[in-house]
Amino acid sequence: MRGEITPAGNKNEALPLIAASLLTDEPVTLHNVPRIRDVRGMLEVVSALGAKVEEDERTVRITGELKTMDVPSALAREIRTSLLFAGPLLARYKRVKLGLPGGDVLGRRRNDTHFLALRALGAELDVTSGGYGLHTSGLKGADVLLDEPSVTATENALMAAVLAPGRTVIRNAASEPHVQQLGIALMKMGARMVGIGTNTITIDGAERLKGIEHTILSDHMEVGSLIGAAAMTHGEITIKNAVPQYLRMTRMVFKRLGVETEEQGNDLVVKASGRLVVEHDLGGAIPKVQSQVWPGFPSDLTSIATAVATQAEGTVLIHEWMYPGRMYWVGSLESMGARIVLCDPHRVVVVGPSQLYGSDLRSPDIRAGMALLAATLSAKGTSTINNVEQIDRGYEELDKRLRALGARIDRAA
């Protein structure tokens, strides 16, 4: 693959911002919104709640005068981030009913952290077989210790706290770029907080928030995926508006897999290489790629790193400890000819390089689907990826944009 490509807007920034638009009755206008299925699902929920949604290309304008506080179960099942409506609706309307959230199949993904945080702020929870009900006589500022640095739980707590009277301190908070951008947008709306981007965020509740215009940053997860796809095809691409400030650890890890990248202003160039070689640890020890909380290597990029490792000379251990089912997809890489040992649900050993061959595949989740797509582009023969709607949930018109780089890829009708 060769040429220039611009990543879409950050999916994980857009989704909480859509929920945050319901914190005010004034219009919230979001620019650079990615046109993907998960965004469509969140907008469908907003519309079902009664908000006015106007769309023009990649701009969305939401006016949050709601008619109901019940998130439809059928829509909630389509997307895990339907949980993000809990904080805004509790803060503004004092009640919310949520259907059970859907999302990727990555093993058990606990929701407890969300509800423990909301309880600390004064919400009461009713659990039924069909979902969750929350109500409050009025949220109040509190000292909230999250039992894990969950991104979406941090976002929910933030959105609940911005209108809660008094001071809220969120400890063990997530600090990912999309959490930072949510905080920045909330402050533009009139929220008062300090510490966004750190693990302790202090919020002084405001009486009301106002509407804003906000431009969503490029998706650094998509940038990481494009780095991997270019490396596997030994291509050279320039990724425009690549948010390099958020790519330091991603670039460090890919360099250990032999992938060379170069910053050029706000762009990132993936250098062509005829041979990828794994960098050993001191003394020639086998290196480990391990997901970490931010600013560590993102869990969402362990799949593409695993795929890249199949084409790099050497042995590497990939350790994905966050989700118990995330690594099961590597059987698909084995079926293509990769030399991989699945040690347990969290760890795989990859020995490369391996010649990959075309296969009939199925995408189990967004990130594994992208990794399989990159693998098929480097494989001999023709591959078919089924369940492509999983990839569409997180990547905008990926087939069309990769074709512009020279990829031979077609979408079946």
Secondary structure, 3 states (H helix, E strand, C coil): CEEEECCCECHHHHHHHHHHHHHCCCCEEEECCCCCHHHHHHHHHHHHHCCEEEEECCEEEEECCCCCCECCHHHHCCCHHHHHHHHHHHHHHCEEEEECCCCCCCCCCCCHHHHHHHHHCCCEEEEECCEEEEECCCCCCCEEECCCCCHHHHHHHHHHHCCCCCEEEEECCCCCHHHHHHHHHHHHCCCEEECCCCCEEEEECCCCCCCCEEECCECHHHHHHHHHHHHHCCCEEEECCCCHHHCHHHHHHHHHCCCCEEEECCEEEECCCCCEECCCCHHHCCCEEECCCCCCCCHHHHHHHHHHHCCEEEEEEEECCCCCCHHHHHHHHHHCCCEEEEEECCEEEEEECCCCECCEEECCCHHHHHHHHHHHHCCECCCEEECCHHHHCCCCCHHHHHHCCCCCCCCCC
